[in-house]
């Protein structure tokens, strides 16, 4: 009698076999400032960091991508994506903490948030974030949200 096969993904269950690849888990946390007329140079100077991504309204990610609807300035701490989400959040907060007043001054005119990401090829896993890492969301008055991508 054959032993029942366990699956780590819905895709593997439907196909009857798992893809021949090891499981991976990737994390990120970014400060995002979006709006019209975002002052890229001022933000970089005030925060003391270079952005990891910028775009202007109307620019495209690629030739077939739709144009951006607004300007965007983003910063992500230089950490390997394999580090846990808590490490990414704390790395971002270590840079931003001294600049809370400035960031709060931007909020009436621009959309300021913290974007967290989790990617994996395993759809039966998860992550946790200790309460000690959540101060950034409370102080900046932004929601804690995570974009989850299972591919």
N, C-alpha and C positions, 0 to 999 in steps of 0.2 A: 504494500500500500504506500502511495506517495505521500510525503509530508506536505501539508499545505504551505504554499510559498507566501512569505510576508512581503509586503510592498512598502516602500518609503514614499511613493508618490501616487497620486490618483492616475497620472499618465501611465505609470507602470502597471497599475491594476487593470486599467482599461485595455492596454496593449498586451497584457499577460506576461510582460517582462520589463525589468527596469533598464533604463539606459545604462550603457557601459561607461559610467563616469563616476568618480568619487563625489561624495556630497561636498558642497561648499556653502559657506556662510559669509556674507559681506555686509559691512555696516558703514554708515556715514552720518555726519551731522554738519549742516551748513547754515550760516547766517545769510538770509536773503533780504535784499532791499529792492523793492520794485515800485514803479510809478512812472510819471512823466517828468522828464528833466532831472533825473537822478544825478546828483553831483559826484560822479565817480572819483575824481581827484581829491575832493574835500573829504569824502568818506575814508579813502585810503590813508590820507594824511592824519586825520583825527584818530583813526583806529591803529595806525602804525603798522598796517599790513597791506600787502598787495592782494587784490582779489584773485580768486582761483577761476572766476568766470565773470565776464561782463557782456552785455549785449544792449544795443539800442533798439528802440521801437522801429519796426519795419525790417530789421535784419532777419535773416533766415539761418536755421541750423544747418541746412543743406539745401541743394537745388530744388528738391521736391517738398521741402518742409514749408508749412505756413509761416508767414512773417510773425515775429514777436509783436504782441499787442502793447507792450510798454518797455521801458528801460529796466535792466536788471543788473545789480551788483551782488556778487556772491563770494563768500569766503568759507573755506573748509580747512580746518587744521591739517597739517601734513602728517597723517597717520596711515599706517597700512589698513586696508579695508578689512583685514582679518581680525583686527582688534575689536573687542566687544563694543556695542553701542554706547555703553556707559563711558568708556574711555574716549570715544569721539565727542560725546557731549561735554565731558569735563575738559578736554583739550580746547574746545571752542570757548567754553566759559572762562578758562584761564586767560585767554586773549581778550575777551570782551568785558569781563568784570570791571576793569578800571574805567570803562567808557559808557557805563549805563546812562548817565545823564545825557550824553550826546545822542545815544541811540533813541532814548525816549523823546528827545527833541525832534527827531525825524518822523516819529509816528503820526503826527497830525497831517503831514503832507504825503508820506510814502507808506507803503505796506512793508512792515518789518516783521519777519518771522524766523523761526528756526525750523529747518527742514531735516527730518531724520529719515534715513533709508535703511531697509533690510532686504537683501536679496539672497535667495537660496534656490537650490534645485531639489530641496527636500521639503515636502509640504506637510510633514508631521513633526515639525520642530518648533521652537519658539525662542524667546529671549526674555530677559528681565532687565530692568533698570532700577538700581537702588535709589531710594528716596534722596540720598545725598547728591544725586546728579540732577535733580529736578529744580533746583534753585533758579537756574537760568530762565526757566519758563515762568516761574512766579514773579521774579524781579522784572523781567521784560514784558510781563503781562501778555504772553502769547500762549496759545494752546500747545500741549504736548501731543503731537501726532506723528505717526510713522507710516511711510509709504512701504507697503509690503509687496514684493515681486517674487513670485515663484515661477521659475522658468526651467 
